[in-house]
Amino acid sequence: MGDIFLGKLFGIPFRLHWSWFLAIFLISWTLSLGFFPQTLPEFETNRVMYWSLGILAALGLFLSILLHELGHAFVAKRYGIPVRGIRLFVFGGVAELGSDPKQAFHEILIALGGPAVTVLLIAIFHLALTLVVSITGTEWQLSDGLLTLQGGGPIAAGASALLFYLGMINTLVLFFNLIPAFPLDGGRVLRGILWAVSGSYLNSTRIAGGVGIAFSWLLFLGGFLMMFFGGNLLGGLWLFFLGMFLQNAAHSSIAYAQLQHMFRGVTVADMMRQNPVTVEGGLSLRDVADEYFLRYPYKAYPVVENGQYQGILTLRSLQEMPREQWQTLRANDVVHRGEPLPVIRPNEPMLQALRKLAESGSSRLAVVDNGQLVGLLCGRDVMKLMEIRAGLSMPELENASR
Ligand SMILES: [Zn+2]
């Protein structure tokens, strides 16, 4: 299921994942049954009030998270890193950055941008709570970590309870995020520090990601204990899935750092197939089938006309054309249907080209220079080379750089 586009703020697109609604429902539900009745016992007949406060609290939490992500996004933008968007989903939010920080120092500051906003929010909620309580004369009592509010009327008491909850939950968010388990903010700070000290981005990612993976196992254990011994099925499940999410993210960050390490300084020209077999755009499909697909072991051919690149003709797109039209249709007619595939330039960094390849969903992309086809980048070649390089990589080699 896709994301819901909310709009743009400061040029940053905001999106909601469907799972966000699940989180809003679960949070407001548990709060309206637990926290608010406990904190505001004098309104025990007013279920509507507990539910309204529950929904407001859930929305307030996500607004806080959104501002936290904006904190990351602002620092990232300051260091010239494009922000592709901010996404809210069941576990909170992410600021999606278009590229990685170039320096350890930037990484640390971007990671701290979010928590800095959260600290500010905690101070604001605390200040507002103090103001509301003292102005309206609401009495509060804190015992065993449980707050109860009395007097001051439903609005003042409700607002106080809400502010108290938001201050508390943001404190929790702050401490959780500062755990040095990658990809949490604390883990990014850890990676930044290790990177600054050792100079090796790959090893720093491996260590911080390793802490992240270890931490996710703790979450699994905590979730398991909560589910089967703590009698909290929902909370346990949530911890379990959060652990899974963090572990996946840690694994893919390590894999990505390895990829980055492997392709450092490698351009498309180094890895493309040079002089691929091409098809002339004016050729009929019948001739293309006979002279190319039945003759060579390739499933796709770049189409050119007067040396200019036109598109890629795949076996599948040929098969989709009715056979009785093969005599009249030209290769050009087929490649100019539908969305054109992105092209890459020979001097483009491999990592960027790989991203384009993955996003295009195609298994190959044409390498084009000034409209002229100069090569073909095939996903399969890249995979093979990675396999070979991984097989040949020795510890000394890996430590040598970055
Ligand atoms: Zn953060």
Residues whose N, C-alpha, C, O or C-beta is under 5 A from the ligand:
A	BS01	ZN	G114 D185
